[in-house]
Amino acid sequence: MPKHEFSVDMTCEGCYNAVARVLNKLGGIVCNCEL
């Protein structure tokens, strides 16, 4: 499986959840968060 990393400026867990919801709709994507 190819791995792609993207840096998205987020300031809270709510921001992460918004990004994760969109990516999860695409399917086959694993999200990790470091705030």
C-alpha positions as CSV (number, residue, x, y, z in Angstrom):
1,M,0.0,0.0,0.0
2,P,1.5,3.4,-0.9
3,K,2.0,5.9,1.9
4,H,1.3,9.6,1.5
5,E,1.8,12.2,4.2
6,F,0.1,15.6,4.3
7,S,0.7,18.4,6.8
8,V,-2.6,20.1,7.6
9,D,-2.5,22.9,10.2
10,M,-4.9,22.0,12.9
11,T,-5.4,23.6,16.3
12,C,-7.8,21.2,18.0
13,E,-9.2,17.8,17.9
14,G,-12.4,19.2,16.3
15,C,-10.3,20.2,13.3
16,Y,-8.8,16.7,13.1
17,N,-12.2,15.1,13.3
18,A,-13.4,17.3,10.4
19,V,-10.5,16.2,8.2
20,A,-10.8,12.5,9.3
21,R,-14.6,12.5,8.4
22,V,-13.9,13.6,4.9
23,L,-11.0,11.2,4.4
24,N,-13.0,8.2,5.9
25,K,-15.7,8.8,3.3
26,L,-13.2,8.1,0.6
27,G,-12.5,4.6,2.1
28,G,-9.2,2.7,2.4
29,I,-7.5,5.6,4.3
30,V,-5.9,5.6,7.7
31,C,-5.6,8.9,9.6
32,N,-3.2,9.6,12.4
33,C,-3.2,12.8,14.3
34,E,-0.4,14.6,16.3
35,L,-1.6,17.9,17.8
